[in-house]
Amino acid sequence: MRLLSTLASLLAGVPYLGDLPYFHTGLADIDAGTHRLLPHSHLHSHSHHAGARPLVSHHLRVRLESMRERWAMKGFVVAVVASPEYTGDGWASEVLPFGQADHRGNPVTEDSLFAIASNSKLFTALSVGLLIENHTRLPNGELLAWDTKVKDVLPEWQLMDDPASPSSLVVVMRHLRPSTEIRQEFQYNNLHYTALSHIIPTLTGVPYIEYVQEHIFDPLGMNATYDSIKADESGRRTEGFSRQGRNKTLCAEEWEAQGKKRKHGHEHGHEREHRHEHEPQHQHQHEQTRPHKSKAVPKSCIGEVKSLGWWTPTDGIFEAGPGGVILSGNDMASDANSVVRVPGASPRQRAGLEATWTRWLRELLDPQILPRGVMSRITLPRTVMETMRHLPELSAVSYGLGQWMFTYRGRKTEGHGGDVPGQESLMVRLPDDGVGIFIATNDNEYGSQLAKVFQSVILDEMLGLERIDWEDRIMGLELTDLPTYPDAPSDPRPPPSEHVVAATYHNAGYGDMTLVPIHLNSSLSVAGLTTDLFVATIQAAGTPLNVTGPIYVAGINKVFTSHLVFTHFDGNLFNWTSLSVYDSPSGPDAHVVTIDKVGDAVVTDDGIGMFGNWWGAGEAVPKLHAREGEDVKVRAEVWYDKVAAA
């Protein structure tokens, strides 16, 4: 039976596709004919409080800075918004910048620009919701709806073995092998949001990024952009940083050794905080400021922190739908007392707008511009994303339309995360408590996890909850969760001959790759990756590839993966490692290499079968491992046909 994908199912991540390796997820004043809103305002403020007490205490700010320094994180920004339900008065907001924005040492400010990556998916979901809310019609005259079949909007849409765009990225989806049955598992796929972003120009004739600018950015006074080059020209774009020479194996051993030395008491778990139940939560936010001794961060976990620059040399607009938004902390926070500047508006119009023109977090907590019905639809749970078995204070996470839903220590929570190389973001909202937090970092390896730590300690203070050592809990999981590798055979079988392996291979969904042999003592460079650079990266990372024979490398030139390296293991079995090589802006010959994923493969006379989650199927789908045999072409996650000798 063939099931057709709907708009809602794509947004919720329930179609069965795996991912490509370079994609790691009634308006007021609208004219129905033009979909236009009133001109936008410009809000410029980094802090506004309804009362004298700050939302984030001075002591907690010092603690956040201490964590940043100990983990050698270059920079991050925190935006916090609180509603009258929390403050007992009016709206309050703070934007708190920390650390360094780039390799030149410029500081992060309230207006520094970060890539928010998959937090951009919410803008895509909202844009589709606006079309539905405004009674947009399909070419056949029917109204667009959440259950509209994608193929009725994009006739070219097709999944492999399942009929369901103008973009080449969307067209290749028909060539991706399914990793599980449709709607059986949660699977995160950026290409679905690429497809959805093409619905806007298809039905309105307006390019997607212009639609978002006109209907979301401008009305909310946000200085956000999708254009990486324009962001750079502004002088406010941050750089991403990566940790080179980090030994993950030694890091895990040293971190666990420290844990065994820690005894009972407040260093081991919880510190009880007390407050009177009848008193407001924010009145006791300073109770968590007692000195707290944290674990030392081993040097093996830090490595050498180097700038990798920006994640793409292009304008990045091709990534708009799933992850292209670039914005600042000030864009996320609100200022209830800002003066609204609307060209051509009368004083009466300005007075009416001052009460409703807000920034992003406040609008999401209390929609004034966006339709509340669309927001309710987006935050309606549709599928279970993951369980949080290692963090019992958090419930299982459900996925809506570009949003997570879960409970944080019993409190209803909504939000999402995002990452592109060197840029990590996290947004959470507690609607019943009237609190929203946005965090963006420029740390490639630890940014996502440290953002969760920062978010948790801020929430605990604001809500007057007992202290939990989130740094130890969350970072401990990150540092000790290492991949396992099979032991190299004591007497490995010989590899296929070089003329068999060194060739060009093709897959209709993943493109071409040409494998070139490299030798450990050679100076060969393949698409900027030298033998010495590869070996140094692998050795420093402590990654046991168990090389037993020749090494081959392909420059595959994908967005999040630049090189694919094959190292011989046994007979026709190889290990593969996907890498990204960046030209660091810190020097003319400086390079930054990140290890993205590892897996295994089978090389035959006819092609290469990829295993080990090359297709990005997600944790819900059991990982397939390479096994030789006549059916390897059928069993492989992705099969590359050999098309030409190298």
C-alpha positions in Angstrom: 0.0 0.0 0.0 1.4 3.4 -0.9 0.9 6.3 1.5 1.2 9.9 0.4 3.0 12.4 2.5 1.0 15.5 3.8 2.3 18.9 4.8 1.9 18.1 8.5 3.7 14.8 8.2 6.7 16.4 6.6 6.9 19.1 9.3 6.5 16.5 12.0 9.4 14.3 10.8 7.4 11.1 10.4 8.0 10.2 6.7 10.4 7.3 6.4 13.3 8.9 4.6 16.8 8.8 6.0 19.0 11.9 5.5 21.7 12.9 3.1 25.2 13.0 4.6 25.5 16.8 4.2 22.2 17.5 6.0 22.7 16.3 9.7 15.1 18.5 11.2 -5.6 35.2 10.6 -2.9 37.9 10.6 -4.1 41.3 11.4 -3.8 43.9 8.7 -3.2 41.3 5.9 -4.4 42.1 2.4 -5.7 38.8 1.1 -4.5 39.6 -2.4 -0.9 40.6 -1.6 -0.2 38.9 1.7 1.3 42.2 3.0 1.6 43.5 6.5 2.1 47.1 7.8 5.7 48.4 7.6 8.1 47.1 10.2 9.6 48.7 13.3 13.2 48.7 14.6 13.6 47.8 18.2 17.1 48.4 19.8 17.5 47.4 23.4 19.5 44.8 25.3 17.7 44.9 28.6 14.3 45.9 29.9 12.9 45.1 33.3 9.4 45.5 34.7 11.1 45.7 38.2 14.5 46.3 39.6 15.5 42.7 40.1 17.3 41.1 37.1 16.0 38.0 35.5 19.5 36.3 35.6 21.3 37.2 38.8 24.8 38.6 38.9 26.1 35.5 40.7 24.7 33.2 38.0 26.2 35.4 35.3 29.6 34.9 37.0 28.9 31.2 37.1 28.1 31.1 33.4 31.3 33.0 32.5 33.3 30.6 34.7 31.8 27.6 32.8 32.6 29.2 29.5 36.2 29.8 30.5 36.7 26.3 32.0 35.4 24.6 28.8 37.4 27.0 26.6 34.2 28.1 24.8 34.9 31.2 22.8 31.5 32.9 23.0 27.8 32.7 23.4 24.7 34.9 24.0 21.7 34.4 26.2 18.3 36.1 25.6 15.7 35.8 28.4 12.1 37.0 28.3 9.6 36.9 31.1 5.9 37.6 30.9 3.7 39.5 33.4 2.7 36.1 34.8 6.3 35.6 35.9 7.2 39.1 37.0 3.9 40.0 38.5 4.2 43.3 36.6 5.0 43.9 32.9 7.2 42.1 30.4 10.9 41.9 31.1 13.8 40.9 29.0 17.6 40.6 29.1 20.3 39.9 26.5 23.6 38.7 28.0 26.7 38.4 25.8 29.7 36.4 26.8 33.2 35.9 25.4 34.7 36.2 21.9 33.0 36.4 18.5 35.9 35.8 16.2 39.6 34.9 15.9 40.5 38.6 16.1 39.2 38.8 19.6 36.1 41.0 19.0 33.6 40.5 21.8 30.2 38.9 21.5 27.6 41.7 21.8 23.8 41.8 21.9 23.8 42.4 18.2 26.4 39.7 17.2 24.9 37.4 14.5 24.7 33.6 14.9 23.4 30.9 12.7 20.4 29.3 14.5 20.4 26.3 12.1 17.4 24.1 12.7 15.6 26.6 14.9 14.9 28.0 11.4 12.4 25.2 10.8 9.8 27.1 12.9 9.8 29.9 10.4 9.1 27.3 7.6 6.3 25.8 9.6 4.8 29.2 10.3 5.1 30.2 6.7 3.1 27.2 5.6 0.6 27.9 8.4 0.2 31.5 7.2 -0.7 30.3 3.7 -3.3 28.0 5.2 -4.7 30.7 7.5 -5.0 33.1 4.6 -7.1 30.6 2.6 -4.5 30.1 -0.1 -5.7 28.0 -3.0 -4.0 25.3 -4.9 -3.8 25.3 -8.7 -6.9 23.0 -8.8 -8.9 25.6 -6.9 -9.0 23.7 -3.6 -7.9 25.3 -0.3 -4.4 24.5 1.0 -4.8 22.6 4.3 -2.6 20.7 6.8 -3.7 17.4 5.3 -3.0 18.5 1.7 -0.9 16.0 -0.2 2.5 17.3 -1.1 2.2 16.0 -4.6 -0.9 18.2 -5.1 1.3 21.3 -4.5 4.6 20.0 -5.9 3.8 17.6 -8.8 7.4 16.5 -9.1 7.4 15.2 -5.5 8.2 11.5 -5.3 9.8 9.2 -2.7 11.5 6.0 -3.7 8.7 3.4 -4.2 6.2 5.9 -2.9 4.7 8.7 -5.1 4.1 11.7 -3.1 10.3 20.0 -6.9 11.7 22.5 -8.5 14.8 22.3 -6.4 17.5 19.7 -7.3 17.8 18.9 -3.6 14.1 17.9 -3.5 14.2 15.9 -6.7 16.9 13.6 -5.4 14.7 12.4 -2.6 13.1 9.9 -4.9 16.5 8.1 -5.0 17.0 7.7 -1.3 16.4 4.2 0.0 13.9 4.0 2.8 15.4 2.9 6.2 12.1 1.9 7.8 8.4 1.7 7.0 6.6 5.0 6.5 5.3 6.6 9.8 6.8 3.9 11.9 9.7 5.8 13.5 10.6 9.4 14.1 13.2 10.5 11.5 14.7 13.9 11.3 15.2 15.1 7.7 16.2 18.5 6.5 15.2 17.9 2.9 11.5 17.8 4.0 11.8 21.4 5.1 13.6 22.2 1.8 10.6 20.8 0.0 8.1 22.7 2.2 10.0 26.0 1.6 9.3 25.6 -2.1 5.6 25.5 -1.4 5.6 29.3 -0.7 6.9 30.4 -4.2 4.9 27.7 -5.9 1.6 29.1 -4.6 2.4 32.8 -4.1 5.1 33.6 -6.6 7.1 35.1 -3.8 10.6 33.6 -3.0 10.6 31.9 0.4 13.1 34.2 2.1 11.2 37.3 0.9 8.0 35.8 2.3 9.5 35.3 5.7 11.0 38.8 5.6 7.7 40.4 4.8 5.4 38.3 7.1 7.6 37.5 10.1 10.9 39.5 10.3 9.5 42.9 9.3 6.4 42.9 11.5 8.4 41.8 14.5 11.1 44.3 13.9 13.8 41.6 13.6 17.0 42.3 11.8 17.5 38.7 10.9 18.6 37.5 7.5 19.1 34.3 5.5 22.1 35.7 3.6 25.5 34.7 5.1 27.4 37.1 2.9 25.3 40.1 3.9 25.7 39.0 7.6 29.4 39.0 7.1 29.4 42.5 5.4 27.6 43.8 8.5 30.7 43.2 10.6 28.6 41.5 13.2 28.8 37.9 12.1 30.5 35.5 14.5 33.0 32.8 13.6 32.7 29.1 14.5 35.4 27.4 16.6 36.5 23.8 16.7 38.7 21.8 19.1 41.7 20.4 17.3 43.8 17.6 18.9 41.1 16.6 21.3 41.6 13.0 22.5 38.1 11.7 23.2 39.2 8.4 24.6 41.6 9.9 27.1 39.1 12.6 27.9 36.5 10.1 28.9 38.9 8.1 31.0 40.1 11.2 32.9 36.5 12.6 33.4 35.3 9.2 34.8 38.4 9.0 37.1 37.4 12.4 38.6 33.9 11.2 39.2 35.1 8.2 41.2 37.0 10.6 43.5 34.0 12.7 44.3 32.3 11.8 47.5 29.0 12.5 49.0 27.6 16.0 49.7 26.6 18.8 47.4 29.3 18.0 44.9 27.8 14.6 44.2 24.3 15.6 43.3 21.7 17.9 44.6 21.7 21.0 46.8 18.4 21.6 48.5 17.0 25.1 48.0 14.0 26.3 50.0 11.4 29.0 49.5 7.9 29.6 50.8 5.3 28.3 48.4 3.2 31.4 48.6 6.0 33.7 47.5 6.7 34.5 43.8 9.3 32.3 42.1 11.5 35.2 41.0 11.7 36.6 44.5 14.0 33.7 45.4 16.1 33.4 42.3 19.3 34.4 44.2 19.1 31.4 46.5 21.2 29.3 44.1 24.2 31.5 44.3 26.2 29.7 46.9 29.7 28.7 45.8 29.7 25.5 43.8 32.8 23.4 43.1 32.8 21.8 39.6 35.0 19.2 38.1 38.1 20.3 36.5 38.0 19.9 32.7 40.9 17.7 31.5 43.2 19.2 28.9 42.5 16.1 26.8 38.9 17.3 26.4 39.8 20.8 25.3 42.5 20.4 22.6 43.5 23.5 20.6 40.5 25.8 19.9 40.8 27.2 16.4 38.5 29.3 14.2 36.9 27.4 11.3 35.3 30.6 10.0 31.7 30.3 8.7 30.1 27.0 7.8 29.7 27.9 4.1 31.5 30.3 1.8 28.2 30.9 -0.1 25.2 33.0 0.9 23.7 29.8 2.5 20.3 30.5 1.0 20.0 27.0 -0.3 19.7 25.9 3.4 16.9 28.5 4.1 14.0 26.1 4.8 15.7 23.7 7.2 18.3 25.9 8.8 19.3 29.2 7.2 18.2 32.0 9.6 20.9 34.2 11.1 20.0 36.5 14.0 21.2 38.2 17.2 20.3 38.0 20.8 18.4 41.3 20.4 16.3 39.8 17.7 15.3 37.1 20.2 14.5 39.3 23.1 11.7 41.8 23.5 11.5 45.4 24.8 8.0 46.4 25.8 9.0 50.1 26.0 10.7 50.5 22.7 9.6 53.3 20.5 8.1 51.9 17.3 9.4 53.6 14.1 7.1 53.1 11.2 7.8 55.2 8.1 4.6 57.0 7.1 2.6 55.9 10.1 0.5 58.5 12.0 1.0 59.1 15.7 -2.3 57.2 16.3 -1.0 54.2 14.3 2.3 54.2 16.2 0.5 54.3 19.5 -1.6 51.3 18.5 1.5 49.4 17.4 3.6 50.1 20.4 1.6 47.6 22.5 2.0 44.7 20.0 5.3 45.1 18.2 7.7 42.6 19.8 10.6 40.4 19.2 10.7 36.6 18.6 10.6 35.0 22.1 7.8 37.3 23.4 5.8 36.8 20.2 6.0 33.0 20.7 5.0 33.2 24.3 2.1 35.6 23.6 1.3 35.8 19.9 0.1 39.3 18.8 1.1 39.2 15.1 1.2 35.5 14.4 -2.2 33.6 14.5 -2.7 31.8 17.7 -4.3 28.9 15.9 -1.2 28.3 13.8 1.0 28.4 16.9 -1.3 25.9 18.6 -1.1 23.6 15.6 2.7 23.8 15.5 3.1 22.8 19.2 0.6 19.9 19.0 2.6 16.7 19.6 2.5 14.3 16.7 5.2 11.7 17.3 7.6 10.6 20.0 11.1 11.9 19.2 13.2 10.4 22.0 13.1 9.3 25.6 15.4 11.0 28.1 16.3 7.9 30.1 19.6 9.4 31.3 17.9 12.6 32.6 14.8 11.6 34.6 13.9 15.3 35.3 12.9 15.5 31.6 10.0 13.7 30.0 10.1 11.9 26.7 10.3 14.5 23.9 7.5 14.7 21.3 7.8 16.5 18.0 5.2 18.8 16.5 5.8 21.0 13.4 9.4 22.1 13.8 9.1 22.1 17.6 9.9 19.9 20.5 7.4 19.4 23.4 8.4 17.9 26.7 8.3 18.7 30.4 11.2 20.2 32.3 11.0 19.1 35.9 7.3 18.8 35.6 6.8 22.0 33.6 5.4 22.2 30.1 8.2 23.1 27.7 8.4 23.9 24.0 11.4 24.7 21.8 14.0 23.3 19.5 17.8 23.1 18.9 20.0 23.7 15.9 23.5 23.3 14.7 25.7 23.8 11.7 29.5 23.5 11.9 30.7 26.0 14.5 27.3 27.3 15.4 24.8 25.9 17.9 21.5 27.3 19.2 18.9 26.3 21.7 15.4 27.8 22.4 13.0 26.8 25.1 9.8 28.3 26.2 7.7 27.5 29.4 4.4 28.9 28.4 2.6 28.3 31.7 5.4 30.0 33.6 5.8 32.8 31.1 9.5 32.3 30.5 11.5 32.0 27.3 15.3 31.4 26.8 17.4 31.5 23.6 21.1 30.6 23.6 23.5 30.7 20.7 27.1 29.6 20.8 30.1 29.5 18.4 31.5 26.2 19.7 31.4 23.2 17.3 32.0 20.3 19.7 30.4 21.4 23.0 28.1 24.2 22.1 24.9 22.1 22.0 25.5 20.4 25.4 26.8 23.5 27.2 23.7 25.4 25.9 21.6 22.8 27.6 23.6 23.3 30.8 23.2 27.1 30.6 19.5 26.8 29.9 18.9 24.4 32.9 20.8 26.5 35.5 19.0 29.6 34.4 15.6 27.9 34.5 16.3 26.4 37.9 17.3 29.8 39.3 14.3 31.7 37.7 11.8 29.0 38.9 13.3 28.7 42.4 14.0 24.9 41.9 16.6 22.9 43.9 20.0 22.9 42.3 21.1 20.0 40.2 24.7 19.7 38.9 23.6 19.9 35.3 27.2 20.5 34.1 28.4 17.2 35.5 25.3 15.3 34.4 25.0 16.7 30.8 28.7 17.0 30.0 29.4 13.6 31.5 27.0 12.0 29.1 28.6 13.9 26.2 32.2 13.0 27.1 31.7 9.3 28.0 29.3 8.3 25.2 32.0 7.0 22.8 31.4 4.9 19.7 32.6 1.3 19.8 34.9 -0.2 17.2 35.5 -3.9 16.3 39.0 -5.2 17.1 41.2 -5.6 14.1 41.7 -9.2 13.1 45.0 -10.7 14.0 45.5 -12.1 10.5 43.5 -9.8 8.2 42.7 -11.0 4.7 44.3 -9.1 1.9 42.4 -6.1 0.4 41.2 -5.8 -3.1 43.8 -4.6 -5.6 44.2 -0.9 -6.0 42.8 -0.9 -9.6 39.6 -2.4 -8.2 39.1 0.2 -5.4 40.5 3.4 -7.1 37.6 4.4 -9.2 34.6 6.8 -9.6 31.4 5.7 -8.0 27.8 7.1 -8.4 24.5 7.1 -6.6 21.6 9.0 -8.0 20.7 10.5 -4.6 24.2 11.1 -3.2 26.2 11.9 -6.3 29.7 10.9 -7.3 32.8 10.2 -5.4 36.3 9.3 -6.8 38.5 7.2 -4.5 42.2 8.0 -4.7 44.8 5.9 -2.8 47.0 7.8 -0.3 50.2 6.6 1.4 51.2 7.6 5.0 54.5 8.9 3.9 53.3 10.8 0.8 52.6 14.5 0.4 49.4 13.9 -1.7 46.6 16.3 -1.2 43.0 15.4 -2.2 40.7 18.5 -2.3 42.8 20.1 0.4 43.2 17.1 2.7 46.9 16.0 2.9 48.0 12.7 4.3 49.7 14.3 7.2 46.7 16.3 8.1 44.4 13.3 8.0 46.8 11.1 10.1 47.3 13.9 12.7 43.6 14.4 13.0 42.9 10.7 13.6 45.8 10.2 16.0 44.9 13.2 18.1 41.3 12.2 18.3 42.2 8.8 19.6 39.9 7.2 17.0 40.9 3.5 16.7 40.3 2.9 13.0 42.3 -0.3 13.1 44.0 0.3 9.8 45.3 -3.0 8.4 46.0 -2.0 4.8 45.6 0.7 2.2 43.8 4.0 2.6 41.6 5.8 0.0 40.1 9.2 0.1 37.4 11.0 -1.9 36.7 14.7 -2.0 32.9 14.7 -2.0 32.3 18.4 -1.6 29.0 18.3 0.4 27.9 21.0 2.7 28.7 19.3 6.0 31.2 16.7 4.7 34.1 17.5 2.5 36.0 14.2 2.5 35.3 10.5 2.8 38.2 8.3 3.9 38.2 4.5 3.5 40.7 2.5 5.6 41.1 -1.3 5.0 40.0 -3.6 7.8 39.6 -7.2 6.5 39.3 -8.6 3.0 36.6 -6.5 1.2 35.6 -4.8 4.4 36.6 -1.2 5.0 36.0 1.4 7.6 34.9 4.9 6.5 35.4 8.2 8.2 33.6 11.4 7.0 35.6 14.6 7.5 35.2 18.3 7.0 38.2 20.5 6.2 38.0 24.2 6.7 40.4 27.0 5.8 40.8 28.8 9.1 40.8 32.6 8.9 43.5 32.6 11.6 46.3 32.1 9.0 47.1 31.5 5.3 48.0 27.8 5.8 45.8 27.1 8.8 43.3 24.3 8.5 40.6 22.9 10.8 39.5 19.3 10.4 36.4 17.9 12.1 35.4 14.2 12.2 31.7 13.9 11.4 30.8 10.2 11.4 32.4 6.7 11.1 31.0 3.5 9.7 31.9 0.5 7.6 31.6 -0.5 3.9 32.0 -3.4 1.5 34.0 -2.9 -1.7 33.3 -5.1 -4.6 34.1 -5.2 -8.3 30.8 -3.6 -9.1 30.6 -0.8 -6.4 30.6 0.1 -2.8 27.9 -0.7 -0.2 27.8 1.8 2.7 26.8 0.8 6.2 27.0 2.2 9.7 24.4 4.9 9.4 25.7 6.7 6.3 22.1 7.4 5.4 21.4 9.2 8.7 18.4 7.1 9.6 18.5 8.2 13.3 18.7 6.3 16.6 15.3 4.7 16.2 16.5 2.5 13.3 19.0 -0.2 14.2 22.4 0.5 12.7 23.4 -1.9 9.8 26.9 -3.3 9.7 28.9 -4.4 6.7 28.8 -8.0 5.8 30.2 -9.6 2.6 27.9 -11.6 0.4 26.1 -11.6 -3.0 23.2 -9.6 -1.6 25.3 -6.6 -0.4 23.8 -4.3 -3.0 20.4 -5.1 -1.6 21.3 -4.8 2.0 23.4 -1.7 1.8 22.0 1.6 3.2 23.4 3.3 0.2 24.9 1.6 -2.9 27.4 3.3 -5.2 27.8 1.9 -8.6 31.3 1.9 -10.1 31.1 4.0 -13.2 34.7 4.6 -14.2 38.3 3.7 -13.3 40.2 6.4 -11.5 
